[in-house]
Amino acid sequence: MRRASELEYRQRTAKRPGSGSLTFAEWRSGGVTGHIMATQTSPTLNPVECEPASSAVQPNNDLLVAEHVTVDYTSRGRRVRALDDVTLRIAPGEAVGLIGESGSGKTTLSRALLGLVKPTRGNVRYRGRDIYSLKVAQRHRLLGGDTALIFQDPRSSLNPRLSVGAVIRDPLQVRHIGSRHDREVRVNALLHDVGLPTELIDRPVRELSGGQLQRVAIARALAVEPSLVIADEPTSALDVSIQAQILNLLNNLKRSRGIALLVVSHDIRAIRFLCDRTAVMNQGSIVESSTTDSIFTCPKDAYTRQLLDAAPRLNYKHGTDAKKFL
């Protein structure tokens, strides 16, 4: 009888809509099946075979809307276009993925959505209000208490001299939320929510592991109970096993708290696991936007297909444990 841990290989050829024929090695181990692509024939770029997928969100449900946003920078006397006529909508409780190569404009778009980079043209509305028509202080009051950002590298974004409790407590103090006792209770509850023992509350953040640091960063982001969290490459600085833990944590928090997520990532697998809709960026523009299932099963843009073909493939079922596909 063959042991479940024994690795099995066989060669197969399959067709994917819009991607031509693929020849790949298929491996099995412990009930998990994976694919390693070997060769690929010329892709069929005609998307006619794909069923149309509606990605429209009802306007009345929009939490955040960016319409025709263009951002220009000036570098050495030249104008550089970072974003070109970008439109994006996020509904309450919805998880939207933003993928693309480095320099495609993902970070600039995130900063524009958070009120940090004023568009050259276009507008950004949060809860129906044009954030760039507000004064700076008004904009910060509107967004600071209802949005949060999870940075790519928690080790560089968190003050190493502060304790875990002080880092999580800081946004509550800045916004004068609750009494001192209320804040302590809130910090302990947040540590529990992100899977950290309360014994860490007095430990300096410099003594924590990468996974623990990212959990602290998530707890800090949740401190003000935001409606929208933007996660900028939340797993890129972590080991694979820790990435799975953080993805499961974000997925559970999204479901239990009804938080809207914008996940900015190079990791296509993370986007597929977390997000309801996905937008693909290339050279400052969104070249394709649809439901995540449609993007992965029937990509219409040639650039999207190139991204998917370059990524490792594992058989994956939406909603399962992230450890099973990372």
C-alpha positions in Angstrom: 0.0 0.0 0.0 1.4 3.4 -1.0 2.1 5.8 1.9 0.2 9.1 1.8 3.5 11.0 2.3 5.1 9.5 -0.8 5.4 11.9 -3.7 3.9 10.9 -7.0 4.6 12.5 -10.4 3.0 12.1 -13.8 3.0 14.2 -16.9 -0.3 15.6 -18.2 -1.5 18.0 -21.0 -4.5 20.2 -20.5 -6.3 23.1 -22.1 -7.3 26.2 -20.3 -9.6 28.8 -21.8 -7.6 31.5 -23.4 -4.3 30.0 -22.5 -3.6 27.3 -25.1 -2.3 23.8 -24.2 -0.2 23.3 -21.1 2.2 20.4 -20.5 3.0 20.0 -16.8 4.1 17.6 -14.1 1.5 16.7 -11.6 2.5 15.7 -8.1 0.6 14.2 -5.2 1.5 14.2 -1.6 -0.6 13.7 1.5 -3.8 14.2 -0.4 -2.6 17.5 -2.0 -2.2 17.8 -5.7 0.1 20.4 -7.4 1.2 21.3 -10.9 4.6 22.4 -12.2 4.3 23.8 -15.7 6.9 22.4 -18.2 5.9 23.7 -21.6 3.1 25.8 -23.1 1.9 26.2 -26.6 1.0 29.6 -28.0 -2.0 30.9 -26.0 -5.3 31.6 -27.5 -5.9 35.2 -26.8 -9.5 35.2 -28.0 -11.7 35.5 -24.9 -15.0 34.5 -26.6 -15.1 31.1 -24.8 -15.4 32.9 -21.5 -18.7 33.6 -19.9 -19.2 37.3 -19.1 -18.8 38.0 -15.4 -20.4 41.0 -13.8 -18.1 42.9 -11.3 -20.4 45.9 -10.9 -21.2 47.0 -7.4 -24.5 48.8 -6.7 -23.6 52.6 -6.2 -25.7 52.8 -3.1 -23.5 50.2 -1.4 -20.2 51.8 -2.2 -17.9 52.5 0.8 -15.1 53.9 -1.3 -15.1 55.0 -4.9 -12.2 56.3 -7.0 -13.3 57.6 -10.4 -11.0 58.4 -13.3 -8.1 59.0 -11.0 -4.9 60.2 -12.7 -1.7 61.0 -10.7 1.3 62.7 -12.2 4.7 63.1 -10.6 7.5 65.4 -11.7 11.0 63.9 -11.8 14.0 65.8 -13.1 11.9 68.3 -14.9 9.8 65.5 -16.6 6.3 64.6 -15.9 5.8 60.9 -15.0 2.3 59.4 -15.0 1.9 57.0 -12.1 -1.9 56.4 -12.5 -3.9 56.8 -15.6 -7.7 57.1 -15.5 -8.2 54.5 -12.7 -11.6 53.6 -11.5 -12.2 51.4 -8.5 -15.1 50.7 -6.1 -15.1 48.9 -2.8 -18.4 47.9 -1.0 -18.8 47.4 2.8 -17.5 44.0 3.8 -16.0 43.3 0.4 -12.4 42.1 -0.1 -10.8 43.5 -3.3 -7.4 42.4 -4.5 -5.0 44.6 -6.4 -2.2 42.8 -8.3 0.5 43.8 -10.7 4.2 43.9 -11.1 6.4 46.4 -9.3 5.9 49.9 -10.7 2.4 49.3 -11.9 0.9 51.9 -9.6 -0.5 49.8 -6.8 1.1 51.8 -4.0 0.3 55.2 -5.5 -3.4 54.1 -5.8 -3.4 53.0 -2.2 -2.0 56.3 -1.1 -4.5 58.2 -3.1 -7.4 56.2 -1.6 -6.1 57.0 1.9 -6.0 60.8 1.2 -2.2 60.9 1.1 -1.6 61.7 -2.7 -3.9 64.2 -4.3 -4.9 63.2 -7.9 -4.0 65.4 -10.8 -7.5 64.6 -12.1 -10.4 62.5 -10.9 -11.9 62.2 -7.5 -12.0 59.8 -4.5 -15.2 59.5 -2.4 -15.5 57.9 1.0 -19.0 57.3 2.3 -20.2 59.7 -0.5 -17.8 62.6 0.4 -15.1 63.8 -1.9 -12.1 63.5 0.4 -9.9 66.0 -1.6 -12.6 68.7 -1.4 -12.2 68.6 2.4 -9.5 70.5 4.3 -6.6 68.4 5.5 -7.8 68.2 9.1 -11.3 67.3 8.0 -9.9 64.6 5.7 -7.8 63.1 8.4 -10.8 63.0 10.8 -12.9 61.3 8.3 -10.4 58.7 7.2 -8.3 58.3 10.4 -11.1 56.9 12.5 -12.6 54.6 9.8 -9.7 53.3 7.7 -6.4 51.6 8.6 -3.3 50.4 6.9 -1.3 47.3 7.4 2.3 47.8 6.2 4.4 45.4 4.2 7.2 45.2 6.8 6.1 45.5 10.4 9.7 45.4 11.7 10.4 48.8 10.1 6.9 50.3 10.5 6.6 49.7 14.3 8.7 51.5 16.9 11.1 48.9 18.3 11.4 50.7 21.6 7.7 50.5 22.5 6.0 47.5 24.1 3.3 45.5 22.3 0.7 47.1 24.4 1.9 50.7 23.7 1.9 50.1 20.0 -1.7 48.8 19.9 -2.8 51.4 22.4 -1.3 54.4 20.5 -4.2 55.0 18.0 -6.7 54.9 20.8 -4.8 57.5 22.7 -4.3 59.7 19.6 -8.0 59.7 19.0 -8.9 60.0 22.7 -11.0 56.8 22.6 -12.1 55.5 26.0 -10.6 55.8 29.4 -7.3 54.3 30.4 -9.0 51.2 31.8 -11.1 50.9 28.6 -8.0 51.0 26.5 -6.3 48.3 28.5 -9.4 46.1 28.1 -9.4 46.8 24.4 -5.7 46.0 23.9 -6.2 42.6 25.7 -9.2 41.8 23.5 -7.3 42.7 20.3 -4.4 40.5 21.3 -6.8 37.6 21.8 -8.5 38.3 18.4 -5.2 38.1 16.5 -4.1 35.0 18.4 -1.4 36.4 20.7 -1.1 35.7 24.4 -1.8 38.7 26.7 1.6 37.9 28.4 3.2 39.7 25.5 1.6 43.1 26.3 4.7 44.4 28.1 7.3 42.9 25.8 9.2 45.2 23.4 8.2 44.7 19.8 11.9 44.2 18.9 11.9 40.8 20.7 9.0 39.4 18.6 9.2 37.1 15.6 8.1 38.2 12.1 4.7 36.4 12.4 4.1 37.9 15.9 5.0 41.4 14.6 2.5 41.2 11.8 -0.2 40.1 14.2 0.6 43.1 16.3 0.4 45.3 13.2 -3.0 43.8 12.4 -4.2 44.4 16.0 -3.1 48.0 15.8 -5.0 48.5 12.6 -8.1 47.1 14.2 -7.9 49.2 17.3 -10.1 52.0 16.0 -12.6 49.5 14.6 -12.2 50.6 10.9 -14.6 49.9 8.2 -11.8 49.6 5.6 -8.4 48.1 5.9 -5.7 48.4 3.2 -3.1 45.6 3.5 0.0 46.4 1.5 1.8 43.1 0.8 0.8 41.7 4.2 2.7 38.4 3.8 5.7 39.2 1.6 8.2 39.5 4.5 7.1 36.3 6.1 8.0 32.6 5.8 5.5 30.4 3.9 4.1 28.7 7.0 3.6 32.1 8.7 2.0 33.5 5.5 -0.7 30.9 5.8 -1.4 31.8 9.4 -1.7 35.5 8.6 -4.0 34.8 5.6 -6.2 32.7 7.7 -6.3 35.4 10.4 -7.2 38.1 7.9 -9.9 35.9 6.3 -11.4 35.1 9.7 -11.4 38.8 10.8 -13.0 39.8 7.5 -15.8 37.4 8.1 -16.4 38.0 11.8 -16.1 41.9 11.7 -17.5 42.6 8.2 -14.4 44.7 7.4 -13.8 45.8 3.8 -10.3 44.9 2.6 -8.1 46.2 -0.2 -5.2 43.7 -0.5 -2.2 44.9 -2.5 0.0 42.0 -3.3 2.3 40.4 -5.9 1.2 37.0 -4.4 -1.6 35.8 -6.7 -2.3 32.9 -4.3 -3.0 35.3 -1.4 -5.3 37.4 -3.6 -7.2 34.3 -4.7 -7.6 33.1 -1.1 -8.8 36.4 0.4 -10.6 38.4 -2.2 -14.1 38.6 -3.7 -13.0 40.8 -6.6 -9.6 41.4 -8.2 -8.2 44.3 -10.3 -5.1 43.8 -12.3 -2.8 46.8 -12.8 -0.2 47.4 -15.5 1.7 50.6 -16.2 -0.6 52.8 -14.1 -3.9 51.5 -15.4 -6.4 48.8 -14.4 -6.4 46.4 -17.4 -8.9 44.0 -16.0 -11.3 43.9 -13.1 -13.8 41.2 -12.3 -14.7 38.6 -9.7 -11.7 36.7 -8.4 -13.0 33.4 -9.7 -13.4 34.9 -13.2 -9.9 36.4 -13.2 -8.4 33.0 -12.4 -10.5 30.7 -14.5 -11.1 32.9 -17.5 -8.7 35.9 -17.7 -9.5 38.2 -20.7 -6.4 40.4 -20.8 -3.1 39.1 -22.2 -1.2 40.7 -19.3 -3.4 38.9 -16.8 -2.7 35.6 -18.4 1.0 36.3 -18.3 0.8 36.9 -14.5 -1.2 33.7 -13.9 1.1 31.6 -16.1 4.1 32.8 -14.2 2.6 31.8 -10.8 2.9 28.4 -9.1 -0.2 26.3 -9.5 -2.0 24.3 -6.8 -5.4 22.8 -6.9 -7.3 25.1 -4.5 -10.9 25.4 -3.3 -12.1 28.8 -2.2 -12.6 29.0 1.6 -10.3 26.2 2.6 -7.3 26.6 4.9 -4.5 28.7 3.4 -2.0 26.2 4.5 -3.3 23.8 1.9 -2.4 25.9 -1.0 0.7 27.9 0.0 
